[in-house]
């Protein structure tokens, strides 16, 4: 009987520690990380600049609905896949090795609808005096 109680206690402790460590591991990775790798003026296009970002998307992460004022956006998926909802275009799934273009001033959002991490490179060409992104509240 004592042995059964001891085994039950060890099982309960193991379950508690395992559950907490799983939460700790999940809490370590931010849902979305982005790093600007380039920002420079486009000398042959006065008032324009190009900005390049690399991003890591955890499973289930979704950006808010937004647009890029007078800004062109090209997203290249390095690994995993991304789902994009683009007004006037619809839902597009972009897999590793593929890219998608979002026209200026177009409401859209991206999300990682998979159970694997996705990585992207985003290239934006935009007016220097405009913000990179404007969130759209609906």
KENU-531693 format. One record per atom (N, C-alpha, C): y, z, x; residue in one letter; residue number from 1. Coordinates in pm, 1 decimal, always signed. Atoms other than C-alpha are relative to their C-alpha. Layout:
# KENU-531693
R        y        z        x residuo num
R        Y        Z        X       a NUM
...
# end
This chain:
# KENU-531693
R        y        z        x residuo num
R   -118.7     +0.0    +82.1       x   1
R     +0.0     +0.0     +0.0       x   1
R   +126.2     +0.0    +87.3       x   1
R   -114.7     -4.0    -90.6       x   2
R   +242.5    +93.5   +282.6       x   2
R    +19.2   -133.9    +70.1       x   2
R     -5.7   +129.4    -68.0       x   3
R   +155.5   -231.2   +453.8       x   3
R    +62.1   -105.6    -92.8       x   3
R    -53.1    +93.8    +98.9       x   4
R   +236.5   -425.9   +135.2       x   4
R   +150.8    +20.9    -17.3       x   4
R   -142.4    -31.9    +11.7       x   5
R   +573.5   -248.3   +100.4       x   5
R    +74.2    -47.4   +124.9       x   5
R    -62.1    +42.6   -125.9       x   6
R   +651.4   -314.6   +468.8       x   6
R    +13.2   -151.8     +4.9       x   6
R     -6.1   +146.6     +1.7       x   7
R   +564.3   -684.7   +434.2       x   7
R   +104.4    -49.6    -99.1       x   7
R   -101.9    +36.8    +99.7       x   8
R   +778.6   -705.4   +120.5       x   8
R   +139.5    +21.0    +56.0       x   8
R   -129.9    -28.6    -61.3       x   9
R  +1068.7   -545.1   +309.9       x   9
R    +36.3   -102.6   +105.4       x   9
R    -23.7   +101.7   -103.7       x  10
R  +1031.1   -785.6   +602.2       x  10
R    +34.6   -133.6    -65.8       x  10
R    -26.8   +124.3    +72.2       x  11
R  +1020.4  -1078.8   +358.4       x  11
R   +140.8     +0.1    -57.5       x  11
R   -132.9    -10.6    +60.6       x  12
R  +1333.1   -958.1   +176.0       x  12
R   +109.1     -8.6   +106.4       x  12
R    -97.1     +4.7   -109.0       x  13
R  +1519.2   -903.5   +503.9       x  13
R    +10.5   -141.2    +56.5       x  13
R     +0.5   +137.3    -51.0       x  14
R  +1415.2  -1245.2   +631.3       x  14
R    +70.5    -96.4    -93.8       x  14
R    -65.5    +84.9    +99.6       x  15
R  +1528.7  -1409.4   +308.9       x  15
R   +151.3    +20.2     +4.4       x  15
R   -143.6    -29.8     -3.6       x  16
R  +1867.1  -1233.7   +325.3       x  16
R    +64.4    -58.0   +125.8       x  16
R    -54.6    +51.3   -126.2       x  17
R  +1924.7  -1321.2   +691.8       x  17
R     +0.5   -152.6     -1.1       x  17
R     +7.1   +145.7     +7.5       x  18
R  +1810.8  -1679.7   +635.9       x  18
R   +107.2    -57.2    -90.4       x  18
R   -102.7    +46.3    +93.0       x  19
R  +2041.6  -1721.2   +339.1       x  19
R   +139.1    +12.9    +58.5       x  19
R   -131.2    -18.9    -62.3       x  20
R  +2339.1  -1578.3   +526.9       x  20
R    +21.8    -95.9   +115.5       x  20
R    -17.3    +90.8   -113.9       x  21
R  +2275.4  -1788.6   +836.4       x  21
R    +20.5   -142.7    -48.1       x  21
R    -22.4   +133.4    +55.3       x  22
R  +2254.6  -2102.6   +623.4       x  22
R   +145.1    -13.7    -43.8       x  22
R   -139.7     +4.7    +41.1       x  23
R  +2593.1  -2019.6   +470.1       x  23
R    +91.3     -4.4   +121.8       x  23
R    -80.2     -0.8   -120.9       x  24
R  +2731.7  -1949.1   +817.1       x  24
R     +2.2   -138.3    +64.4       x  24
R     +7.7   +133.6    -60.1       x  25
R  +2611.9  -2285.3   +950.2       x  25
R    +80.9    -98.0    -82.9       x  25
R    -76.2    +91.6    +84.6       x  26
R  +2757.0  -2471.5   +649.3       x  26
R   +149.2    +27.4    +10.5       x  26
R   -141.4    -34.4     -8.2       x  27
R  +3086.3  -2285.6   +686.5       x  27
R    +62.4    -49.2   +130.0       x  27
R    -51.4    +41.5   -129.6       x  28
R  +3119.4  -2406.4  +1046.5       x  28
R    +63.4   -138.9     -2.8       x  28
R    -46.5   +138.1     -2.1       x  29
R  +3171.9  -2777.4   +973.2       x  29
R   +106.5    -21.1   -106.9       x  29
R   -100.6    +32.8   +100.8       x  30
R  +3500.7  -2874.9   +806.5       x  30
R    -48.7   -118.2    -83.6       x  30
R    +42.5   +107.9    +89.2       x  31
R  +3450.3  -3105.6   +510.0       x  31
R    +51.1   -136.4    +46.5       x  31
R    -61.5   +126.6    -42.5       x  32
R  +3680.0  -3368.7   +662.5       x  32
R    +81.5    +26.8   +125.3       x  32
R    -77.4     -9.8   -123.8       x  33
R  +3810.5  -3407.0  +1014.6       x  33
R    +55.0   -137.2    +31.6       x  33
R    -59.3   +127.6    -38.3       x  34
R  +4052.6  -3676.8  +1118.4       x  34
R    +87.1    +20.5   +122.6       x  34
R    -75.4     -7.3   -125.3       x  35
R  +4213.3  -3747.7  +1452.9       x  35
R    +72.7   -132.2    +19.4       x  35
R    -78.0   +120.8    -27.9       x  36
R  +4494.2  -3991.2  +1521.0       x  36
R    -25.3    -41.1   +144.5       x  36
R    +30.7    +46.0   -135.7       x  37
R  +4396.7  -4202.5  +1821.6       x  37
R   +102.8    -99.7    +52.4       x  37
R   -103.7    +94.5    -43.7       x  38
R  +4689.4  -4449.4  +1829.2       x  38
R   +110.7     -5.9   -103.8       x  38
R   -115.3    +29.4    +85.1       x  39
R  +5037.5  -4489.4  +1688.1       x  39
R    +99.2    -73.9    +87.2       x  39
R    -91.8    +79.1    -79.8       x  40
R  +5262.9  -4765.4  +1814.9       x  40
R    +76.2    -97.6    -88.9       x  40
R    -80.6    +98.9    +70.6       x  41
R  +5539.5  -4996.2  +1699.5       x  41
R    -61.6   -138.1    +16.6       x  41
R    +40.7   +140.2     -8.7       x  42
R  +5458.2  -5358.3  +1624.2       x  42
R   +126.7    -79.9    +30.5       x  42
R   -125.9    +59.4    -46.7       x  43
R  +5729.8  -5528.5  +1827.4       x  43
R    +34.0   -132.1    -67.8       x  43
R    -28.4   +129.0    +63.2       x  44
R  +5691.9  -5867.0  +1658.9       x  44
R    +22.2    +13.2   -151.4       x  44
R    -24.9    -28.6   +141.7       x  45
R  +5722.6  -5704.9  +1312.5       x  45
R    +95.9   +118.3     -7.3       x  45
R    -98.5   -108.8     -1.9       x  46
R  +6047.7  -5504.4  +1312.9       x  46
R    -19.2    +97.9   -115.7       x  46
R    +13.4   -105.1    +99.5       x  47
R  +6020.1  -5173.1  +1130.8       x  47
R   -144.1    +33.1    -36.6       x  47
R   +141.3    -22.5    +30.3       x  48
R  +5636.2  -5183.1  +1126.6       x  48
R    -68.0    +74.1   +115.2       x  48
R    +81.1    -69.0   -100.2       x  49
R  +5385.2  -4964.0  +1306.4       x  49
R   -146.5     -9.7    -38.9       x  49
R   +144.1     -7.3    +24.3       x  50
R  +5010.1  -4942.0  +1342.5       x  50
R    -45.2   +140.2    +39.0       x  50
R    +56.4   -132.3    -26.1       x  51
R  +4820.9  -4613.5  +1324.6       x  51
R   -150.9    -11.5    -15.7       x  51
R   +146.4     +2.7     +3.4       x  52
R  +4450.0  -4570.0  +1400.5       x  52
R    -50.4   +143.7     -1.3       x  52
R    +61.2   -131.8    +14.2       x  53
R  +4244.0  -4268.5  +1293.4       x  53
R   -151.4    -11.8    +11.1       x  53
R   +145.6    -12.7    +10.9       x  54
R  +3883.8  -4164.2  +1347.0       x  54
R    -25.5   +122.3    -86.6       x  54
R    +24.5   -108.4    +95.1       x  55
R  +3736.4  -3945.1  +1074.9       x  55
R   -148.8    +27.9    -14.9       x  55
R   +136.2    -44.1    +29.1       x  56
R  +3421.2  -3746.3  +1004.3       x  56
R     +0.6    +60.8   -138.7       x  56
R    +10.1    -40.3   +140.5       x  57
R  +3322.4  -3695.2   +639.7       x  57
R   -132.3    +71.8    -20.4       x  57
R   +122.1    -73.0    +31.5       x  58
R  +3071.5  -3427.2   +545.5       x  58
R    -53.6    -47.5   -135.7       x  58
R    +58.2    +38.5   +129.4       x  59
R  +2830.7  -3496.6   +256.1       x  59
R    +77.3    +63.2   -116.4       x  59
R    -67.3    -47.9   +120.0       x  60
R  +3005.3  -3468.8    -79.8       x  60
R   +151.6     +4.8     +7.1       x  60
R   -145.9     -9.3     -9.4       x  61
R  +3362.7  -3474.4    +55.2       x  61
R    +66.8   -118.8    -69.0       x  61
R    -76.7   +103.8    +69.4       x  62
R  +3618.6  -3669.9   -150.0       x  62
R   +148.1    +21.3    +27.5       x  62
R   -145.1     -6.1    -13.2       x  63
R  +3981.3  -3749.8    -73.0       x  63
R    +62.4     -1.9   -138.6       x  63
R    -67.6    +10.6   +129.3       x  64
R  +4233.4  -3710.8   -355.2       x  64
R    +44.4   -144.9    -24.4       x  64
R    -55.7   +130.9    +33.2       x  65
R  +4361.0  -4019.5   -538.4       x  65
R   +135.3    -11.6    +69.9       x  65
R   -123.4    +17.4    -75.8       x  66
R  +4640.4  -4158.7   -321.7       x  66
R    +29.2   -148.0    +19.6       x  66
R    -35.5   +136.4    -39.3       x  67
R  +4820.4  -4470.6   -202.9       x  67
R    +79.4     +5.9   +129.5       x  67
R    -76.1    +11.4   -124.3       x  68
R  +4991.3  -4592.4   +111.6       x  68
R   +120.3    -89.7    -27.9       x  68
R   -119.5    +78.9    +33.0       x  69
R  +5351.7  -4700.8    +40.7       x  69
R    +23.9   -111.4   +103.2       x  69
R    -17.3   +118.9    -85.3       x  70
R  +5387.9  -5053.5   +182.5       x  70
R    -92.7     +2.1   +120.8       x  70
R    +92.8    -13.3   -112.4       x  71
R  +5087.2  -4975.5   +401.2       x  71
R   -134.4    -66.6    -26.7       x  71
R   +132.1    +62.6     +4.5       x  72
R  +4781.2  -5191.2   +460.6       x  72
R   -100.4    +95.9    +62.5       x  72
R   +102.2    -88.6    -54.6       x  73
R  +4456.3  -5002.3   +523.4       x  73
R   -131.7    -75.5    +14.6       x  73
R   +133.1    +54.2    -26.2       x  74
R  +4133.9  -5120.9   +681.6       x  74
R    -85.9   +116.9    +44.2       x  74
R    +92.9   -107.1    -35.6       x  75
R  +3841.0  -4878.0   +694.6       x  75
R   -129.7    -62.1    +47.6       x  75
R   +125.6    +45.4    -59.6       x  76
R  +3545.6  -4949.3   +922.7       x  76
R    -93.8   +119.6     +6.9       x  76
R    +96.9   -108.8     +0.1       x  77
R  +3235.9  -4735.2   +872.9       x  77
R    -86.8    -10.5   +125.2       x  77
R    +76.1     -3.5   -125.1       x  78
R  +3080.2  -4639.9  +1207.4       x  78
R   -144.0    +42.7    -26.3       x  78
R   +134.5    -49.2    +32.3       x  79
R  +2787.0  -4440.3  +1067.9       x  79
R     +0.9    +57.5   -140.1       x  79
R    +11.2    -47.6   +137.7       x  80
R  +2660.3  -4339.1   +727.2       x  80
R    +51.5   -105.7    -95.6       x  80
R    -60.7    +91.4    +96.6       x  81
R  +2824.3  -4490.2   +420.7       x  81
R   +106.3    +72.7    -78.7       x  81
R   -110.9    -52.6    +77.6       x  82
R  +3136.5  -4440.9   +214.5       x  82
R     +5.9    -73.0   -133.4       x  82
R    -24.3    +60.5   +130.3       x  83
R  +3209.2  -4503.1   -151.4       x  83
R   +150.3     +2.8    -24.0       x  83
R   -143.5    +11.1    +25.3       x  84
R  +3558.7  -4627.1   -233.9       x  84
R    +23.2    -40.5   -144.5       x  84
R    -46.4    +36.1   +134.1       x  85
R  +3726.8  -4640.1   -574.0       x  85
R   +141.3    -53.6    +19.6       x  85
R   -128.7    +65.2    -24.2       x  86
R  +4013.9  -4889.3   -555.4       x  86
R    +47.6    -63.5   -130.2       x  86
R    -53.8    +52.1   +125.5       x  87
R  +4233.8  -4963.6   -856.1       x  87
R    +11.8   -152.2     +6.9       x  87
R     -4.7   +145.9     +5.5       x  88
R  +4201.1  -5327.9   -957.7       x  88
R   -116.3    -67.6    +69.9       x  88
R   +115.3    +55.5    -72.3       x  89
R  +3893.9  -5375.3   -738.6       x  89
R   -128.9    +63.4    -49.5       x  89
R   +117.1    -71.4    +49.3       x  90
R  +3649.6  -5110.1   -858.4       x  90
R    -66.5    +82.2   +107.9       x  90
R    +78.0    -82.8    -92.0       x  91
R  +3376.8  -4916.1   -678.1       x  91
R    -65.8    -89.0   +104.0       x  91
R    +61.9    +73.3   -110.6       x  92
R  +3267.1  -5041.6   -337.1       x  92
R    -70.7    +98.6    +90.8       x  92
R    +75.1    -79.6    -97.4       x  93
R  +2996.3  -4892.0   -117.6       x  93
R     +2.8    -76.3   +131.3       x  93
R    -14.2    +61.4   -131.7       x  94
R  +3060.9  -4962.0   +249.6       x  94
R    -93.0    +72.7    +96.0       x  94
R   +101.1    -57.9    -88.9       x  95
R  +2776.5  -4906.8   +495.8       x  95
R    +40.7    -17.5   +146.3       x  95
R    -27.4     +9.1   -144.1       x  96
R  +2774.3  -4862.9   +873.2       x  96
R     +3.2   -145.9    +42.8       x  96
R    -15.6   +136.9    -47.7       x  97
R  +2895.9  -5181.7  +1040.8       x  97
R    +81.8    -87.6    -93.6       x  97
R    -80.2    +75.3    +96.6       x  98
R  +3101.6  -5289.7   +737.9       x  98
R   +140.6    +59.1     -8.1       x  98
R   -139.0    -43.7    +15.1       x  99
R  +3473.4  -5267.1   +658.9       x  99
R    +49.9    -35.7   -139.2       x  99
R    -63.4    +28.0   +128.7       x 100
R  +3695.4  -5264.1   +350.7       x 100
R   +150.8     +2.3    +18.4       x 100
R   -145.6     +8.7     -4.3       x 101
R  +4061.1  -5357.0   +298.3       x 101
R    +57.5    +54.2   -130.0       x 101
R    -73.3    -50.5   +115.9       x 102
R  +4293.3  -5166.5    +64.9       x 102
R   +144.0    -49.3    +10.9       x 102
R   -136.8    +52.8     -4.0       x 103
R  +4620.6  -5346.1    -19.3       x 103
R   +105.4   +109.9    -12.3       x 103
R   -109.0    -97.4    +12.0       x 104
R  +4957.5  -5167.0     -2.4       x 104
R    +21.3    +43.6   -145.1       x 104
R    -41.2    -55.9   +128.9       x 105
R  +5064.7  -4943.4   -292.5       x 105
R   -111.8     +2.1   -104.6       x 105
R   +113.9     +4.5    +91.0       x 106
R  +4713.6  -4945.0   -443.8       x 106
R    -65.9   +137.9     -9.1       x 106
R    +67.5   -129.9    +14.6       x 107
R  +4578.5  -4617.0   -586.0       x 107
R   -149.5    -12.6    +33.2       x 107
R   +140.8     +2.8    -41.0       x 108
R  +4238.6  -4537.6   -434.1       x 108
R    -40.4   +135.5    +56.3       x 108
R    +51.3   -115.0    -74.8       x 109
R  +4016.1  -4270.5   -285.5       x 109
R   -134.7    -37.5    +58.4       x 109
R   +129.5    +17.8    -63.3       x 110
R  +3714.8  -4253.0    -59.0       x 110
R    -78.9   +128.3    -11.3       x 110
R    +84.8   -118.4     +4.0       x 111
R  +3418.5  -4020.0    -71.1       x 111
R   -131.4    -28.7    +69.8       x 111
R   +133.6     +9.5    -57.5       x 112
R  +3092.0  -3951.5   +102.4       x 112
R    -95.9    +49.0   -107.5       x 112
R    +88.5    -33.5   +111.4       x 113
R  +2846.7  -3963.1   -187.0       x 113
R   -144.8    +17.3    +45.7       x 113
R   +135.4    -12.4    -52.9       x 114
R  +2544.9  -3923.4    +42.1       x 114
R    -26.6   +142.7    +46.5       x 114
R    +34.8   -131.5    -55.1       x 115
R  +2364.2  -3628.9   +197.6       x 115
R     +4.3     -1.3   +152.5       x 115
R    -12.8    +11.0   -145.7       x 116
R  +2446.6  -3742.8   +553.0       x 116
R   +146.7    -11.6    +39.1       x 116
R   -135.2    +10.8    -52.6       x 117
R  +2761.4  -3721.2   +765.1       x 117
R    +35.3   -148.0    +16.9       x 117
R    -49.4   +136.6    -19.7       x 118
R  +2971.1  -4040.3   +770.7       x 118
R   +118.4     +4.2    +96.6       x 118
R   -111.9    +10.2    -93.4       x 119
R  +3214.8  -4153.2  +1041.1       x 119
R    +69.4   -133.5    -21.4       x 119
R    -78.7   +120.7    +23.2       x 120
R  +3496.7  -4402.7   +998.5       x 120
R   +112.3    -13.6   +102.2       x 120
R   -124.1    +28.9    -71.2       x 121
R  +3780.7  -4568.4  +1185.3       x 121
R    +91.8    -65.6   -102.8       x 121
R    -96.0    +52.9    +96.7       x 122
R  +4090.1  -4633.9   +972.8       x 122
R   +119.9    -55.3    +75.9       x 122
R   -115.0    +67.2    -60.7       x 123
R  +4362.7  -4878.9  +1073.5       x 123
R   +103.1    -21.1   -109.4       x 123
R   -108.1    +17.2    +97.2       x 124
R  +4696.3  -4871.2   +891.7       x 124
R   +116.2    -72.6    +65.3       x 124
R   -123.6    +68.2    -39.0       x 125
R  +4986.9  -5110.8   +927.3       x 125
R    +99.3    +32.3   -110.5       x 125
R    -91.5    -52.6   +100.9       x 126
R  +5290.9  -4964.5   +754.6       x 126
R   +143.8     -2.1    +46.5       x 126
R   -140.9    -17.7    -32.6       x 127
R  +5667.6  -4934.6   +736.4       x 127
R    +16.4   +131.9    +73.7       x 127
R    -19.4   -122.0    -78.4       x 128
R  +5778.1  -4682.0   +998.6       x 128
R    +69.1   +110.3    -78.8       x 128
R    -76.9   -100.3    +73.2       x 129
R  +6009.1  -4509.4   +752.8       x 129
R    -70.1    +49.6   -126.4       x 129
R    +76.0    -43.7   +118.0       x 130
R  +5741.8  -4459.4   +484.2       x 130
R   -105.6   +101.8    +41.3       x 130
R   +107.3    -94.6    -32.0       x 131
R  +5491.2  -4173.3   +465.6       x 131
R   -134.3    -73.5    +12.4       x 131
R   +132.6    +59.9    -16.3       x 132
R  +5132.3  -4245.0   +564.5       x 132
R    -71.8     -6.8   -134.4       x 132
R    +73.9    -10.3   +124.7       x 133
R  +4998.8  -4135.2   +226.0       x 133
R    +81.4    +78.1   -103.0       x 133
R    -61.2    -73.2   +110.3       x 134
R  +5127.2  -4023.7   -113.6       x 134
R   -111.0    +28.6   -100.9       x 134
R   +101.7    -37.1    +97.2       x 135
R  +4891.8  -3830.0   -341.4       x 135
R    +48.9    -36.4   -140.4       x 135
R    -32.2    +38.1   +137.4       x 136
R  +4880.9  -3951.6   -701.9       x 136
R    -61.9   +102.6    -93.6       x 136
R    +46.6    -98.3    +98.3       x 137
R  +4854.7  -3688.8   -974.4       x 137
R    -17.5    -71.3   -132.4       x 137
R    +23.7    +61.9   +131.2       x 138
R  +4693.6  -3812.3  -1296.1       x 138
R    -46.8   +103.0    -97.0       x 138
# end
